[in-house]
Amino acid sequence: MAEFIDVTDTDSIPKGSGRAFPVDGRMIAIFNDEGVFVAIDDFCPHMGASLADGWLEKGCVACPWHAWRFQLSDGAWLDNPKIKAATFAVRVVGNRIEVNPTPIT
């Protein structure tokens, strides 16, 4: 069974935004994509910018530094899907967001 770690409450991440949290020794960005919470490695694989500071659009996050866009579903860079940011399983229990720190992708 996967181990989930309690990270934050659902009210702390408004729709259309993301926040970065330390989870089990790494920074993970959690996004509220129209009421669905998803998690991706907070560091852009290009130059290391915080993806939590990026902007959401149609299931993707754009890096705030160079606008590299990553799919939230699998972490793939839209210009070259071979480059990915790790994604993580998320679940909501009551009003708490929990993340499994083992990458899915």
Phi, psi and omega per residue, in radians:
M1 nan 2.426 -3.121
A2 -1.218 2.514 3.108
E3 -1.669 2.115 3.102
F4 -1.848 2.533 -3.136
I5 -2.014 2.277 3.088
D6 -1.173 2.228 -3.054
V7 -2.002 -0.900 -3.045
T8 -2.858 3.101 3.084
D9 -1.695 2.754 -3.053
T10 -1.115 -0.511 -3.130
D11 -1.247 -0.264 -3.080
S12 -1.382 -0.190 -3.139
I13 -2.202 1.718 -3.137
P14 -1.135 2.726 3.084
K15 -0.938 2.418 3.100
G16 1.413 0.228 -3.130
S17 -2.397 3.015 3.117
G18 -2.442 2.803 3.063
R19 -2.488 2.581 3.125
A20 -1.704 2.468 -3.136
F21 -2.410 2.507 2.987
P22 -1.315 2.195 3.139
V23 -2.347 1.936 3.052
D24 0.925 0.773 3.036
G25 1.542 0.091 3.089
R26 -2.437 2.790 3.110
M27 -1.618 2.193 -3.141
I28 -2.121 2.313 3.090
A29 -1.618 2.223 3.073
I30 -1.928 2.269 -3.113
F31 -2.025 2.576 3.008
N32 -1.849 1.676 -3.111
D33 -1.693 1.550 -3.128
E34 0.979 0.753 3.089
G35 1.609 -0.104 3.081
V36 -1.819 2.172 -3.126
F37 -1.610 2.268 3.138
V38 -2.331 2.723 -3.109
A39 -2.289 2.440 -3.113
I40 -2.503 2.693 3.068
D41 -0.913 2.319 -3.082
D42 -1.255 -0.382 -3.047
F43 -1.659 2.136 3.074
C44 -1.090 2.285 -3.131
P45 -1.178 -0.214 3.140
H46 -1.311 -1.104 -3.074
M47 -2.343 0.118 3.020
G48 1.530 0.202 3.107
A49 -1.125 2.721 3.092
S50 -1.324 2.018 3.114
L51 -1.185 -0.414 3.095
A52 -1.084 -0.418 3.115
D53 -1.505 -0.042 3.141
G54 -1.379 -3.042 3.136
W55 -2.053 2.559 -3.111
L56 -1.645 2.475 3.025
E57 -2.790 2.093 3.048
K58 0.892 0.880 3.067
G59 1.341 0.258 3.137
C60 -2.256 2.713 3.003
V61 -2.061 2.374 3.099
A62 -1.802 2.290 3.122
C63 -1.077 2.378 -3.106
P64 -1.239 -0.297 -3.103
W65 -1.538 -0.897 -3.015
H66 -2.248 0.192 3.045
A67 1.101 0.401 2.987
W68 -1.111 2.330 -3.088
R69 -1.892 2.299 -3.115
F70 -2.122 2.359 3.050
Q71 -1.224 2.307 3.118
L72 -1.247 -0.459 -3.081
S73 -1.174 -0.682 -3.092
D74 -2.372 0.048 3.093
G75 1.366 0.056 -3.062
A76 -1.238 2.401 3.021
W77 -1.272 2.276 -3.030
L78 -1.162 -0.446 -3.141
D79 -1.483 -0.354 3.099
N80 -2.749 1.619 -3.044
P81 -1.063 -0.151 3.067
K82 -1.246 -0.379 3.089
I83 -1.669 2.223 -3.067
K84 -2.396 2.668 2.894
A85 -1.743 2.461 -3.128
A86 -1.096 2.523 3.044
T87 -2.033 2.806 -3.036
F88 -2.402 2.576 3.083
A89 -1.237 2.432 3.135
V90 -2.223 2.503 2.968
R91 -2.458 2.671 3.104
V92 -1.980 2.195 3.120
V93 -2.110 1.919 -3.015
G94 1.155 -2.081 3.060
N95 -1.938 0.322 -3.111
R96 -1.833 2.398 3.071
I97 -1.711 2.238 3.113
E98 -2.098 2.501 -3.113
V99 -2.213 2.417 2.982
N100 -1.529 2.087 -3.059
P101 -1.306 -0.042 3.080
T102 -1.496 2.099 -3.102
P103 -1.042 2.474 3.015
I104 -1.411 -0.810 3.141
T105 -2.121 nan nan
